[in-house]
C-alpha cells in the first residue's frame, strides 16, 4: 500500500506541474504565432493593474508608456485563475479612442469568463454583453490611458479557451502594440492591428485580428492520471 501511495505522489506532482504549462499559451496575430508566458505575482490581477491608482494603471513593469498598447495574461500565485489584461497608454495629452471586441464566433467565450475586474476608468467603457456572450471595450481619453482586466480563462477546464480580439477606431490613435510575456523584454512580441470599424457608428469589429489559445487543461491532466493508473496497476500485478 505504501508503494502505491509513493507513485500516487509522483503522479500528483506531475499533475501540479503539467496542468497548465505557461509556454502552451499561443497568440496568433497578423499571420504569425508565438507562445507567451503568464505574468505572475502575489497580488490579484486587479491590484497588479492598479499599482499606482487608475491614472497610472497598466502594471509596475511596463506602464503607463506614451503611445504604447499592451496585452498580458495574469495569474495570481496559488489561485489557479487566469485573467486577460490590456492597457492603451497615453498619447502626449492628445484625445484618443480605441474600440475592442472580445469574442468567439464558433463556440462563444468559455463559461465563467464574463467578469470585468477592472474597467479603467468607467464601467461603460468595458462591459460584458450577456446576450452576445462577448466583451465590448470602448475607451476615450484625453490624457493618461485606459484599459481593463477581464474574465477567468480557467473557469471551465472541460474546453479550450480561445479568445478572439478585434480592434478598431484607430484613426486618431497611432500606437505600437505588444503582448507581454514574463521573462522576455516587453517589446519582444509586437502586434499589428488594423481599423475594423467601431462600436460607436457601424457596430462592426468582426474580424479576428488576434487569437489567444489556451489548451484544454483536462487533456494535459489525463496524462498525469494515466501515469497514476499505470503505476497503481503494476503494484497489484
Backbone torsions as a table, in degrees:
resi	resn	phi	psi	omega
1	UNK	NA	-40.8	178.9
2	UNK	-63.5	-35.0	178.6
3	UNK	-61.2	-42.8	-179.6
4	UNK	-66.3	-38.3	177.9
5	UNK	-66.8	-29.7	177.7
6	UNK	-60.2	-47.6	-178.4
7	UNK	-77.7	-24.4	172.6
8	UNK	-62.2	-39.4	178.6
9	UNK	-66.6	-38.7	178.5
10	UNK	-64.0	-45.2	178.4
11	UNK	-63.6	-37.8	178.2
12	UNK	-63.0	-40.0	177.4
13	UNK	-63.3	-39.5	177.1
14	UNK	-58.4	-42.4	179.8
15	UNK	-62.7	-44.4	-177.7
16	UNK	-61.9	-34.4	-176.5
17	UNK	-80.3	-36.5	-167.4
18	UNK	-110.1	8.7	178.7
19	UNK	-61.2	-42.1	178.2
20	UNK	-146.8	85.8	177.0
21	UNK	-67.3	126.9	-174.5
22	UNK	-58.8	-34.8	-176.5
23	UNK	-70.7	-7.7	-179.5
24	UNK	-81.4	-7.6	-178.8
25	UNK	-79.1	121.3	-173.8
26	UNK	-109.7	134.1	175.0
27	UNK	-117.0	126.8	177.9
28	UNK	-114.5	133.3	-177.6
29	UNK	-159.4	129.8	174.8
30	UNK	53.6	42.1	176.2
31	UNK	81.8	1.4	178.0
32	UNK	-122.4	160.4	178.3
33	UNK	-136.1	149.3	176.5
34	UNK	-153.3	155.3	177.3
35	UNK	-90.8	148.4	177.9
36	UNK	-129.0	152.1	174.4
37	UNK	-100.2	146.6	178.9
38	UNK	-67.2	145.0	164.4
39	UNK	-80.6	127.0	-178.9
40	UNK	-123.6	153.5	178.7
41	UNK	-171.4	172.8	-179.3
42	UNK	-80.6	-22.1	179.2
43	UNK	-77.7	165.9	169.0
44	UNK	-71.7	166.3	178.3
45	UNK	-60.9	-37.8	179.8
46	UNK	-67.2	-40.7	178.9
47	UNK	-67.2	-37.8	179.1
48	UNK	-64.1	-42.2	177.6
49	UNK	-64.8	-43.9	-172.0
50	UNK	-93.2	44.2	-171.1
51	UNK	-68.3	-27.5	-177.6
52	UNK	-128.8	28.5	-172.4
53	UNK	86.6	160.4	-173.6
54	UNK	-61.6	-26.9	179.0
55	UNK	-68.0	-21.9	179.4
56	UNK	-117.2	23.0	-178.6
57	UNK	-63.6	162.6	179.1
58	UNK	141.8	-67.1	172.0
59	UNK	167.6	158.1	178.0
60	UNK	-72.7	-9.6	-174.1
61	UNK	-104.9	-23.8	-174.5
62	UNK	-149.5	32.0	176.9
63	UNK	-164.3	160.2	-8.0
64	UNK	-78.6	155.2	-179.9
65	UNK	-142.9	131.8	-173.0
66	UNK	-60.4	133.2	174.5
67	UNK	58.6	36.2	177.4
68	UNK	-130.0	144.7	172.1
69	UNK	-124.1	135.2	-176.5
70	UNK	-127.2	141.9	166.4
71	UNK	-116.7	151.3	171.8
72	UNK	-160.0	160.6	174.9
73	UNK	-110.5	133.3	-173.1
74	UNK	-124.0	136.3	174.3
75	UNK	-127.9	123.1	174.3
76	UNK	-74.0	131.3	-176.8
77	UNK	-57.7	128.8	177.7
78	UNK	79.8	6.1	-173.8
79	UNK	-102.1	-21.1	-175.7
80	UNK	56.9	36.3	174.8
81	UNK	-123.2	158.6	-177.6
82	UNK	-146.3	122.3	-177.7
83	UNK	-115.5	150.5	173.9
84	UNK	-99.6	128.3	-175.6
85	UNK	-126.1	151.9	177.9
86	UNK	-152.1	151.0	177.0
87	UNK	-144.5	132.2	171.5
88	UNK	-110.4	113.3	-166.0
89	UNK	-91.4	-176.2	-170.9
90	UNK	-61.8	155.0	176.2
91	UNK	-131.6	57.5	175.0
92	UNK	59.9	31.4	179.1
93	UNK	81.2	2.6	-179.5
94	UNK	-83.5	136.1	177.5
95	UNK	-61.4	134.4	-175.5
96	UNK	-140.9	164.0	-177.0
97	UNK	-150.3	132.6	174.8
98	UNK	-136.7	134.6	173.8
99	UNK	-110.4	144.9	176.6
100	UNK	-139.5	148.9	174.2
101	UNK	-130.4	130.7	179.9
102	UNK	-115.8	117.5	-169.4
103	UNK	-156.5	173.5	168.9
104	UNK	-146.5	101.2	-172.4
105	UNK	-65.9	-26.7	-176.1
106	UNK	-80.2	-50.0	-173.6
107	UNK	-126.1	2.3	-176.5
108	UNK	76.9	169.0	177.7
109	UNK	-70.2	154.2	-179.6
110	UNK	-59.8	148.8	175.3
111	UNK	-56.8	138.2	179.2
112	UNK	88.5	-3.5	-176.6
113	UNK	-98.1	39.7	-175.3
114	UNK	-115.1	20.7	-175.1
115	UNK	-101.4	131.2	171.0
116	UNK	-99.8	112.1	-179.1
117	UNK	-89.5	-33.7	176.1
118	UNK	-139.0	128.3	169.9
119	UNK	-124.3	97.8	-172.3
120	UNK	-95.2	110.2	5.2
121	UNK	-123.9	13.5	175.5
122	UNK	-131.3	139.0	-176.9
123	UNK	-62.0	-24.9	-179.4
124	UNK	-72.9	-15.0	-176.7
125	UNK	-81.0	-23.5	177.9
126	UNK	-142.1	115.7	-174.8
127	UNK	-148.2	154.3	177.4
128	UNK	-92.8	128.0	178.4
129	UNK	-99.8	98.6	-174.0
130	UNK	-61.0	-36.6	-178.2
131	UNK	-67.3	-23.5	-179.8
132	UNK	-105.8	-9.7	-174.4
133	UNK	51.9	56.0	178.3
134	UNK	-156.1	165.5	174.1
135	UNK	-103.3	147.1	171.9
136	UNK	-126.2	133.8	177.1
137	UNK	-123.4	129.9	178.9
138	UNK	-137.2	99.4	-174.0
139	UNK	-105.8	132.0	175.4
140	UNK	-129.0	133.4	178.8
141	UNK	-155.4	157.5	177.5
142	UNK	-110.6	-15.7	176.0
143	UNK	-157.5	174.3	-176.4
144	UNK	57.0	-125.0	-177.4
145	UNK	-171.5	-176.0	-179.4
146	UNK	-142.3	169.7	179.1
147	UNK	170.3	-155.2	-179.7
148	UNK	176.6	176.3	178.7
149	UNK	-133.9	127.2	-175.5
150	UNK	-134.0	149.5	161.4
151	UNK	70.8	178.4	168.7
152	UNK	-139.4	107.2	-175.1
153	UNK	-74.4	-5.7	-179.8
154	UNK	-108.0	12.9	-176.9
155	UNK	-65.7	-33.9	-178.2
156	UNK	-121.7	94.0	-175.7
157	UNK	-76.5	3.5	-177.8
158	UNK	-90.2	-2.6	-178.4
159	UNK	-143.6	158.1	175.1
160	UNK	-65.5	149.0	172.7
161	UNK	-103.5	113.3	179.3
162	UNK	-128.4	114.9	-177.4
163	UNK	-110.9	121.4	176.6
164	UNK	-97.0	139.4	-177.4
165	UNK	-130.3	128.0	173.1
166	UNK	-116.7	141.0	-177.6
167	UNK	-124.7	139.4	-179.2
168	UNK	-147.9	-172.1	-179.8
169	UNK	56.6	47.5	-173.4
170	UNK	-97.6	2.9	-173.7
171	UNK	-58.0	-36.4	-177.2
172	UNK	-102.5	11.1	-172.7
173	UNK	-129.7	96.5	-177.9
174	UNK	-96.6	83.5	-176.6
175	UNK	-105.4	156.0	160.9
176	UNK	-99.5	134.1	-174.1
177	UNK	-114.4	146.5	-178.2
178	UNK	-146.5	150.3	170.5
179	UNK	-108.2	115.7	-173.4
180	UNK	-83.5	132.5	179.9
181	UNK	-123.7	127.8	-177.0
182	UNK	-60.4	136.5	-179.6
183	UNK	89.3	-2.2	178.7
184	UNK	-120.7	160.7	173.0
185	UNK	-59.5	143.6	-175.5
186	UNK	-64.2	-17.7	178.7
187	UNK	-100.9	12.2	-172.9
188	UNK	-69.6	-27.3	-175.3
189	UNK	-122.2	80.3	179.9
190	UNK	-70.9	149.9	179.4
191	UNK	-119.5	152.2	176.4
192	UNK	-123.6	122.9	176.8
193	UNK	-121.1	151.5	175.2
194	UNK	-125.0	158.7	-175.8
195	UNK	-71.1	115.6	-177.5
196	UNK	-115.2	43.4	177.7
197	UNK	88.1	-159.7	-175.8
198	UNK	-158.2	152.5	174.1
199	UNK	-73.4	-26.2	-173.6
200	UNK	-70.5	-29.2	-176.6
201	UNK	-117.2	-75.0	-172.8
202	UNK	-83.0	-21.3	-177.4
203	UNK	68.0	29.7	-175.8
204	UNK	-84.8	-108.0	-175.1
205	UNK	56.1	60.3	-174.5
206	UNK	-104.6	-25.4	-172.6
207	UNK	-84.8	136.2	177.1
208	UNK	-75.0	103.1	178.8
209	UNK	-90.1	-24.9	175.1
210	UNK	-143.8	138.8	177.4
211	UNK	-126.4	128.2	175.3
212	UNK	-106.7	121.1	-177.4
213	UNK	-118.4	123.2	176.6
214	UNK	-115.1	117.9	-177.1
215	UNK	-58.2	154.7	-179.2
216	UNK	-63.5	114.3	-179.3
217	UNK	-58.4	-32.6	-177.3
218	UNK	-63.4	-34.6	179.8
219	UNK	-63.2	-44.3	-179.8
220	UNK	-69.4	-35.6	179.2
221	UNK	-61.6	-36.7	-179.1
222	UNK	-59.6	-32.2	177.5
223	UNK	-61.2	-46.1	178.3
224	UNK	-64.1	-39.5	178.6
225	UNK	-65.3	-34.1	177.9
226	UNK	-63.9	-39.8	177.5
227	UNK	-63.6	-43.0	179.5
228	UNK	-60.9	-47.0	-177.5
229	UNK	-64.0	-41.1	-179.7
230	UNK	-62.4	-46.8	179.9
231	UNK	-64.8	-37.1	-178.2
232	UNK	-66.8	-40.1	179.7
233	UNK	-66.5	-41.1	-179.7
234	UNK	-61.1	-30.2	-178.5
235	UNK	-67.7	-22.8	-176.6
236	UNK	-109.1	4.8	178.1
237	UNK	-81.8	NA	NA
